[in-house]
Amino acid sequence: MLNGRRLCLRNLVESVRVGSSLFKVRRGYNSVAAAQAVSSQSLASDAECAADVDWENLGFNPRPTDYMYIMKCAKEGNFEEGQLNPYGNIELSPYAGVLNYGQGLLEGIKAYRKEDGRLLLFRPDQNAIRMKMGAERMCMPSPSVDQFVHAVKQTVLANKRWVPPPGKGSLYLRPLLMGSGPVLGVAPAQEFTFIVLASPVSNYFKDGYAPLNLYVEDEFDRASPRGTGSVKTISNYATVMKAQSRAKNRGFSDVLYLDSQNKRYIEEVAACNIFIVKGNMIATPAINGTILAGVTRRCIIEIAQDHGYHVEERSIPVDELMDADEVFCTGTAVGVASVGSITYRNKRVEFRTGAQAVCAELNTTLVGIQRGILEDKNGWNVDID
Ligand SMILES: *Cc1c(COP(=O)(O)O)cnc(C)c1O
């Protein structure tokens, strides 16, 4: 380990001396004076050194890695050329649109390491398209799909040594798009910044892969008709923290939200979609404007149909949820998470979980594809080497 580290340092010093620059890497955001090119060789050798991480206890936490990608644009302009920067704090006007008025979007994508060492990204184009649609709703220009996917690939390659070994988790990529220019009156910012962060992660919930205990919230709403529930905007998350922390303090894993008009139909959890299973039928709430169209949700629908289940996208009354055989959640961060119990108005119902559950069957297929173990019939994986 120590030898490895010394070798890495030497490579870095040598390659800085050689000084050829393929990747543009700047030290310090917004600081042209401090610009310092780091050569492609140093980036490559840097990326080979094993990261000093306890792969067994990753959890879902922000972990500093080596590089982040940054790309900027002015209001009328297009995003032009972005670059990798050493990971670190960013400089932002205190009047930035994102800080004052929440003009921002987030995304979440995972990169996996295959047994043969190759790196795979799972459907990054879908996240790119979703960010474009969200940007339109939030009055922001956005990177093209190609720019987005390129930026994500560059971020993975530069942080290659942080991609966990096969089966130990994944490298979570967090693209952000924000109004970074200063504003005072409510209006779109005049300058926008796109950033891609990378952090190695494993399980999202603190109890690992234990079934979730969800609480059906009927006081606070997550989204409303014609609002922004279908957009991955940063402004949707702080508003649910109150309901979430209250439920967590009472021992629940998370909160399941109901539709705001009738308080009768289930919608989703703060960061994942929900499915119910009854016999051979699998149902999930239809995309109606208040629900985030999850990439994992779409994959699970297709896998379930492929496995011979009858899949329905429609309104699901909370009473039907309480009567289901099985319930599970889907999301990039969460994966396919089995729900062990639901509590609604002082009534707690338990559901089938474990290796025999439909959820486990669908999860095995999805994870198998994502890790390059099962055939990727639909071409969902993107090779990054
Ligand atoms: C991100 C997110 C999901 C899951 O989407 P994926 O594309 O599967 O990661 C579901 N619901 C909400 C509210 C989300 O923010």
The ligand as an ORCA input file, in Angstrom:
! r2SCAN-3c Opt
* xyz 0 1
  C     -34.450     10.446     -8.331
  C     -35.834     10.168     -7.882
  C     -36.468      8.954     -8.152
  C     -35.779      7.789     -8.803
  O     -35.350      8.066    -10.110
  P     -34.223      7.149    -10.782
  O     -34.063      7.736    -12.141
  O     -34.721      5.773    -10.795
  O     -33.007      7.301     -9.947
  C     -37.785      8.805     -7.756
  N     -38.438      9.785     -7.122
  C     -37.863     10.970     -6.845
  C     -38.636     12.012     -6.157
  C     -36.533     11.191     -7.200
  O     -35.958     12.347     -6.902
*
